[in-house]
Amino acid sequence: MMKYGADPIEHKFILHCTEIEHRGQWVDVFLSLQLAADEKLPEGLLSPSVLVICSQDGNIVQTVLHDEGCDSEFQFTYTEKEKVERFIQDQIVGLLINKR
């Protein structure tokens, strides 16, 4: 996680789905983010979480790193974003398809 324009720093974290909300043609998937024991948040990031916007069939449209539940000036590194996308594909897409 890093501020826009900053040098990338990889963080280890665990994701958990906290809510799935159907909104017209979109599905909002809210994830909590728990850092590994030896990790520290980047300075200025207080309470990170993730919003993943998907189509009804589970295709990811956008991934947003939130801070305290709102859009933030932070973003995921390429590797961290891949981890979030894998989590969605492995844990969430089946739930979305079965609810259609």
Backbone as JSON, one array per atom type, in Angstrom:
{
  "sequence": "MMKYGADPIEHKFILHCTEIEHRGQWVDVFLSLQLAADEKLPEGLLSPSVLVICSQDGNIVQTVLHDEGCDSEFQFTYTEKEKVERFIQDQIVGLLINKR",
  "N": [[0.85, -1.16, 0.0], [0.48, 2.19, -0.75], [0.96, 5.76, -0.95], [-0.46, 7.65, -3.61], [1.82, 8.03, -6.22], [4.05, 7.56, -4.64], [6.95, 5.53, -3.75], [6.59, 2.05, -4.3], [5.66, -0.16, -1.66], [5.49, -3.33, -0.47], [2.98, -5.02, 1.36], [2.01, -7.49, 3.74], [-1.03, -9.11, 4.16], [-4.28, -10.17, 5.37], [-7.44, -10.95, 4.02], [-10.96, -10.47, 4.54], [-14.32, -11.04, 3.78], [-16.79, -8.67, 4.38], [-19.22, -7.64, 3.62], [-21.65, -7.94, 1.04], [-23.14, -6.2, -1.49], [-25.78, -5.76, -3.64], [-26.26, -3.68, -6.4], [-28.06, -2.47, -8.69], [-26.7, -3.0, -11.81], [-24.29, -3.63, -10.72], [-22.15, -5.16, -8.25], [-21.19, -4.56, -5.05], [-18.45, -5.38, -3.16], [-17.32, -5.57, 0.02], [-14.38, -5.59, 1.87], [-12.56, -6.5, 4.75], [-9.31, -5.69, 5.97], [-6.55, -7.13, 7.3], [-3.48, -6.63, 8.67], [-0.43, -8.54, 8.55], [1.28, -9.82, 11.45], [3.88, -8.73, 11.72], [3.84, -6.43, 10.25], [3.48, -2.91, 9.4], [1.27, -0.17, 9.06], [1.31, 2.14, 6.3], [2.47, 5.5, 6.84], [-0.06, 7.75, 7.7], [-2.17, 6.24, 6.83], [-4.91, 4.99, 8.36], [-7.07, 3.14, 8.97], [-7.45, 0.74, 7.03], [-9.51, -0.61, 4.42], [-11.28, -2.45, 1.87], [-12.97, -1.85, -1.17], [-14.48, -3.61, -3.65], [-15.7, -3.45, -6.81], [-17.87, -5.24, -8.75], [-19.15, -6.86, -11.73], [-22.38, -8.4, -12.26], [-21.78, -11.03, -12.87], [-19.39, -11.47, -11.65], [-17.04, -10.33, -12.67], [-14.34, -8.2, -12.12], [-14.55, -4.76, -11.81], [-13.56, -2.46, -10.58], [-11.14, -1.73, -8.06], [-10.81, -0.46, -4.89], [-8.92, 1.11, -2.43], [-9.82, 1.85, 0.73], [-9.81, 4.23, 3.44], [-10.68, 4.4, 6.71], [-13.28, 3.85, 5.85], [-13.73, 5.48, 3.65], [-12.89, 6.83, 0.35], [-9.41, 7.06, -0.36], [-6.07, 8.52, -0.32], [-4.39, 6.53, -0.93], [-3.12, 3.61, -2.58], [-3.12, 0.23, -3.87], [-0.21, -1.81, -4.35], [0.92, -3.4, -7.39], [1.2, -6.19, -6.92], [-0.22, -6.49, -4.5], [-2.77, -5.75, -5.34], [-3.29, -7.83, -7.13], [-3.48, -9.9, -5.26], [-5.87, -9.2, -3.91], [-7.66, -9.45, -6.07], [-7.41, -12.21, -6.62], [-8.47, -13.24, -4.25], [-11.14, -12.41, -4.5], [-11.87, -13.86, -6.81], [-11.45, -16.5, -5.92], [-12.97, -16.74, -3.52], [-15.39, -15.26, -3.64], [-16.7, -14.98, -6.17], [-18.14, -17.36, -6.82], [-20.23, -17.21, -4.97], [-21.57, -14.95, -5.94], [-22.44, -15.76, -8.49], [-24.12, -17.89, -7.85], [-26.21, -16.54, -6.64], [-27.61, -15.31, -8.63]],
  "CA": [[0.0, 0.0, 0.0], [1.32, 3.37, -0.88], [0.3, 6.96, -1.42], [-0.29, 7.85, -5.04], [3.08, 8.65, -6.6], [5.16, 7.15, -3.77], [7.6, 4.27, -4.09], [5.79, 0.91, -3.81], [6.11, -0.99, -0.54], [4.58, -4.47, -0.36], [2.52, -5.37, 2.69], [1.35, -8.78, 3.87], [-2.31, -8.93, 4.85], [-5.34, -11.17, 5.21], [-8.71, -10.34, 3.65], [-12.2, -11.11, 4.94], [-15.49, -10.38, 3.22], [-17.66, -8.16, 5.43], [-20.55, -7.33, 3.08], [-21.87, -7.97, -0.41], [-24.33, -5.38, -1.74], [-26.18, -5.71, -5.05], [-26.63, -2.31, -6.72], [-28.31, -2.43, -10.13], [-25.85, -3.93, -12.57], [-23.03, -3.81, -10.01], [-22.11, -5.78, -6.92], [-20.13, -4.0, -4.22], [-17.91, -6.34, -2.2], [-16.53, -4.87, 1.02], [-13.44, -6.49, 2.5], [-11.68, -5.98, 5.8], [-7.91, -5.95, 5.68], [-5.8, -7.29, 8.54], [-2.05, -6.76, 8.41], [0.33, -9.58, 9.23], [1.77, -9.38, 12.77], [5.13, -7.97, 11.63], [3.66, -5.33, 9.29], [3.0, -1.62, 9.88], [0.57, 0.62, 8.05], [2.02, 3.33, 5.84], [2.13, 6.71, 7.58], [-1.23, 8.44, 7.18], [-3.25, 5.28, 6.6], [-5.32, 4.66, 9.71], [-7.95, 1.98, 9.08], [-7.71, 0.36, 5.65], [-10.46, -1.63, 3.99], [-11.29, -2.54, 0.41], [-14.21, -1.95, -1.92], [-14.3, -4.17, -4.98], [-16.93, -3.34, -7.59], [-17.92, -6.33, -9.73], [-20.36, -7.05, -12.5], [-23.22, -9.45, -11.67], [-21.17, -12.35, -13.07], [-18.15, -11.59, -10.9], [-15.88, -9.66, -13.26], [-13.94, -7.03, -11.34], [-14.58, -3.5, -12.54], [-12.7, -1.51, -9.89], [-10.69, -2.06, -6.72], [-10.53, 0.81, -4.21], [-8.42, 1.03, -1.06], [-10.45, 2.86, 1.58], [-9.27, 4.5, 4.77], [-11.8, 4.75, 7.59], [-14.52, 3.7, 5.11], [-13.85, 6.46, 2.56], [-11.79, 6.85, -0.61], [-8.19, 7.57, 0.27], [-4.98, 8.87, -1.22], [-3.54, 5.36, -1.0], [-3.47, 2.59, -3.56], [-2.4, -1.03, -3.74], [0.83, -2.13, -5.33], [0.45, -4.38, -8.38], [1.11, -7.5, -6.27], [-1.31, -6.46, -3.53], [-4.02, -5.75, -6.11], [-3.47, -9.21, -7.59], [-3.94, -10.69, -4.11], [-7.28, -8.88, -3.73], [-8.39, -10.04, -7.2], [-7.42, -13.66, -6.4], [-9.41, -13.48, -3.16], [-12.47, -12.27, -5.07], [-12.1, -15.0, -7.71], [-11.47, -17.76, -5.16], [-13.91, -16.77, -2.39], [-16.61, -14.48, -3.78], [-17.38, -15.13, -7.47], [-19.11, -18.45, -6.72], [-21.4, -16.69, -4.25], [-22.3, -14.03, -6.82], [-23.08, -16.51, -9.58], [-25.2, -18.69, -7.27], [-27.32, -15.67, -6.23], [-28.28, -14.74, -9.8]],
  "C": [[0.89, 1.22, 0.0], [0.46, 4.57, -1.25], [0.51, 7.06, -2.92], [1.02, 8.58, -5.3], [4.27, 8.25, -5.75], [5.78, 5.85, -4.27], [6.77, 3.11, -3.51], [6.46, 0.18, -2.66], [5.06, -2.08, -0.38], [4.24, -4.74, 1.11], [1.85, -6.74, 2.66], [0.07, -8.57, 4.67], [-3.25, -10.07, 4.54], [-6.63, -10.42, 4.93], [-9.87, -11.16, 4.18], [-13.34, -10.33, 4.31], [-16.4, -9.95, 4.37], [-19.07, -7.9, 4.93], [-20.54, -7.46, 1.57], [-23.19, -7.25, -0.67], [-24.59, -5.32, -3.24], [-26.76, -4.32, -5.32], [-26.82, -2.2, -8.22], [-27.48, -3.46, -10.85], [-24.54, -4.26, -11.87], [-23.23, -4.56, -8.7], [-20.92, -5.18, -6.19], [-19.72, -5.05, -3.19], [-16.99, -5.57, -1.26], [-15.67, -5.9, 1.75], [-12.73, -5.79, 3.65], [-10.27, -6.43, 5.47], [-7.16, -5.99, 7.0], [-4.33, -7.52, 8.21], [-1.46, -7.95, 9.14], [0.97, -8.98, 10.48], [3.0, -8.48, 12.67], [5.03, -6.75, 10.7], [3.18, -4.06, 10.0], [2.31, -0.91, 8.73], [1.46, 1.76, 7.56], [1.57, 4.56, 6.64], [0.95, 7.42, 6.92], [-2.41, 7.53, 6.87], [-3.66, 4.71, 7.96], [-6.09, 3.36, 9.84], [-8.34, 1.5, 7.68], [-8.78, -0.71, 5.5], [-10.52, -1.55, 2.47], [-12.72, -2.58, -0.09], [-13.85, -2.49, -3.29], [-15.65, -4.12, -5.68], [-16.85, -4.38, -8.71], [-19.18, -6.22, -10.57], [-21.14, -8.2, -11.85], [-22.61, -10.84, -11.84], [-19.78, -12.47, -12.46], [-16.92, -10.98, -11.52], [-15.59, -8.38, -12.48], [-13.87, -5.81, -12.24], [-13.6, -2.5, -11.92], [-12.37, -2.02, -8.5], [-10.24, -0.76, -6.05], [-10.06, 0.53, -2.79], [-9.03, 2.18, -0.28], [-9.64, 3.06, 2.85], [-10.42, 5.03, 5.61], [-13.12, 4.78, 6.82], [-14.72, 4.65, 3.96], [-12.7, 6.29, 1.57], [-10.58, 7.49, 0.03], [-7.17, 7.93, -0.79], [-3.98, 7.72, -1.36], [-4.04, 4.41, -2.08], [-2.67, 1.33, -3.27], [-1.25, -1.08, -4.73], [0.24, -3.15, -6.3], [0.24, -5.75, -7.73], [-0.03, -7.56, -5.27], [-2.67, -6.48, -4.24], [-4.32, -7.14, -6.66], [-3.98, -10.11, -6.46], [-5.42, -10.46, -3.85], [-8.11, -9.55, -4.83], [-8.47, -11.56, -7.07], [-8.42, -14.03, -5.31], [-10.84, -13.42, -3.7], [-12.79, -13.47, -5.95], [-12.26, -16.3, -6.93], [-12.61, -17.85, -4.15], [-15.29, -16.18, -2.69], [-17.38, -14.77, -5.06], [-18.43, -16.23, -7.44], [-20.38, -18.01, -6.01], [-22.23, -15.78, -5.14], [-23.08, -14.78, -7.9], [-24.25, -17.32, -9.04], [-26.4, -17.84, -6.86], [-28.07, -15.07, -7.41], [-29.54, -15.46, -10.08]]
}
